[in-house]
């Protein structure tokens, strides 16, 4: 069995490491995106899958468009790669994709984030064989699991890897058969800057779901008295008042919204480290007044 692994993100890196270390899948080549500028300093950084491949001692190829020149293999594993695969790669050999959702719900680029942001209480992880239509191929394995009220996207991602990588290994070994997807598709669009913005006129539960869905890797955004602030953790609480009204209450940052209030627990001011809301409040020169 000659397997090519296609991936880029931290989710892909986690799948690669588990395939090799836990399931003994022989990876002939790892294909990832090129190094790109990232972070506040915009320094060029290797993608997580490239870092993992080097740590595992695996051959690595980084290309802008892999479809035009497929690597030699008998099968491919595709996990959060970030490129739409086309012929001649698509069709050269079976390509099995690990997709963290209950397909056909949340086809697309951000299934974990969209599921948590929508307040879903259940999700899953599927292995599909790739076809031309986005995330529409036959399912070779699927596991369901709950999303707890405190779970963020990071927790859901870890659970999806734990349950999904064994399914992917089985598909690569030829131990599975595909079945058609059933149900009405929904789509998980890529997270855009506007998706990160907190709208304090929404209910508290919806705002907390937004924060959970974007943590710990993207972050929800607001401004507190005109100063940009990333919100990493929050919980819904009782309260009232005009939406966006902010107050320090016993070391907690409370912000009123349409139904109830949000207790902000962890934040990150622009250019600074993450910190608790209490730490942030102690550094303010005057009490908080308004979030927008």
N, C-alpha and C positions, 0 to 999 in steps of 0.2 A: 504494500500500500504506500503510494507516494501522495502526501498531503501538502497542499499549499494553504497557508493561513493568511487571510486578508483582514486587517484590523488597524485601528488608529488610536482610539480613546482609552481611558483607564478601564472601562468596561471590557473592551477588547483585550487589554493586557491581562486582566484577571482571568478571562477565558483561556487565553494562550497558556498561562502558567498552570492552570488546573488541567488542561488537556495533556500537557507534557508530564507534569509531576504526579498527578493523581490517576491518570488513565493510560499513560504510556503510549499516547498517540505519536507516531513518528512524523515530525514536521520536516519536510524537505526544504521549504523556503518560507520565509515570512515576508509579506508585502505590506508596506505601510505608506502613509503620506510623507512628503518631504518635510524636513525641519522648517519651522516657521517662527516668526516673532511672537512672543507671548508674555503676559504679565505686565506689571506697571512699567518696568524698564524696557519692554519690547525687545528683550534679548532673544536671539534665535535659540529655540529649544527643540529637541527631538520629541516626537510624539510618544506617549506611554508604551505603545506596542513596540516601537523601535527600541526603547530602553529595555523592555522585558526580553526581547529577542536577543539583544547583546548579552544580557545577564545569563540567559540560558545557553549561550553559545550557538545560536541558530543562524543560518545564512539569512541575510536581510537585504531586501530590495526596497528602495523608496522612490516612487514614481508619481507623477501628476496624473497620468492616464494609463492605467494598467490594462484596460480592455483590449487595446490595439496589439499588445504583445504578451499573450498569456504565458505564465511560467509553466514549465512541464510538470504535470501532476496527474494523478488518477482521480483525485477528488479535491474539493476546496472547502474550507471552513471560513465563513464570512461573519465577522462580529464587529459591529460599529465601525465599519470601514470608512464611510463618508464619501464614497464614489458610487454612482449608479453604474452597475456592471452591464456591459453590452456585448454583442458578438464582436469578434470571434471568441472572447473569453466565455461569454454566456453561451453555453452549448458545447464548449470544448470538453467538459467533464462535469459530473454532478457538483453543484455548489450548494452547500447546506448553511443556512443562515440561522443564527441564534437571535431570536427577537423577543424582548421582554414585555410581552403583552398576551392577552387572551384573543389572539387573532380569530376573526377579522377586526376586532375592536382595537383601535389605536395602531393602525398601519402608519408607517412614516418615521420621521427622524427623532422624535422625542416622546416615545411611548410611556416611559416611567414618569417623566415630569408631568405630562398631560393627564395621566391617570390620577396622580396625587392631587394636582391642581383642581381636577373635576370633583374631588371628594369620593372617588371610587373606594369601596371597602373591600374589593377583591380584584386581583389581577392574576397574571400568570406569566409563563415563559414558554415559548414555542420554538421548535426547530422546523424550518420549512426548506423545501428545495426551491431555489430561486428560478423565477420565470421573468418574462419581460415586464409584466404588470407589477407595480410596486407592492411588495410584501403579500402577493396573492397566491403564491405557490402552494403545492400540497403540503399538509402538515405531517411530519414524521415523528413527532412527539410533543406532548403538551402537559404541563403541570400547573395546577391552580394553587394560589395561596392568598391569605388575607392581607390587607393593608391595615395595620393597627392605627388607632387615632394619634399616636405619637410618632409613627414612622415618617421619616423624610425620604427623599429620593435615594439617598445613600443607603439606607437600610433596605429599601426595596431592591436596589441594584444587587446588593450582596446576596439576598435571598434568591433572586433570579439566577445568579451565577451558580449558587449551591445546587439548585434544582435543575438548571438548564444544561450545564456542561456535561453531566452524564448522558443526557438525551443526545447532545451533539456528538459525543464519542460513539454512541451506539449507531447513529446514522453514518458516521464516517467508516465504521467497521462493516457496513452493509447489513446491519441487523434489523432494519426498520423498513416499513412500507408506507407510502404516502396516502393520505386521504384528502379529499377536497375540503376547503374551508366552508363553514356553514354560518349564515347570519348576515346581517347588514353591516358593511364596513363603516368604521369611523376613522378619522385621520388625525395623526399627531404631528402637526406642523412644527418645524424647527422653531426654537425659542428666539423671538425677536426682541430688540430693546424695549418696545412698547409692552411686551408681555411681562416684563419685570417690574413695571411701575405699579405701586400699590395705590388703589383707588379707595380712599377712606370713606366713600359714600356707599361701599358695599358692606354686606353683613360681616360680622367678626369671623364667623366660621369660614367664609370664602377667602378672607384675607389670610387667615392662618394656613389654609390649604395651599394658597399661593406660596407662602414662605416655605412650607414643608416641601413643596414640589421643586423648588429652586435651590434647596440646601442639600449637601454642603458644597456645591460646585459652581453655582451660578450667582445666586443671591437676589432677593427682592430689593427694589430700590424705592426710596422716598426722600423727601427733604424735610428736615426739622429746623424750623425758623430760618429757612433759606439755605441750610447747609446740607449737602448731599450725604446720605446715610444708607448703607446696605444693611438689611435686616436678615439675620441668619436663623433666629429662633424666636417663636412667639406662641402665645396661647390665648384663646378666647376667654373672656371674663364678663361678669355683669358690669353694666355701666350705662351711661347716657350722655347727652350733650350733643352739640353740633359736631358732625363728622369732621375729624381732623384736629379737634381740640386735644392738646397734649398736656400732661401733668406728671410731675414727679410725686409718687405716692409711696412713702416708706422705702425708698431705694429702688422702686420699680417705675418704669416708664409706661404710662397708660395713655392710650390714644382712642378717643371716641370714634365710633363708626355708625353705620346705619342701624344695626341691631346689636346692642351690647357695646363692648370695648375690646381692644386688643392690648394685652400685656406683653410688651416687647422685652425679650429676655437676653438676646445677644445681638450685637451690632458691630459694624465696622465703618468708622469715619473714613472719608477719602484719604488715601495715602498713609493710613495707620493700620495697626493690627486689629484682629477681632478682639472684642472685649465684652464683658457682661454689661447689661444696661446700667447697673449700679456704678460700675467703673466709669462709664461714659458720663453719667449724670454728675458725678463728683468732679469731673473736669470742666463742666460748664460754668461760665461766669454768671449766668442768670438762669432762672428756672425755665424749662421748655414751655412753649406756648402753643405752637401750631405745626402740624405735619401736613404736607401737601404733595 
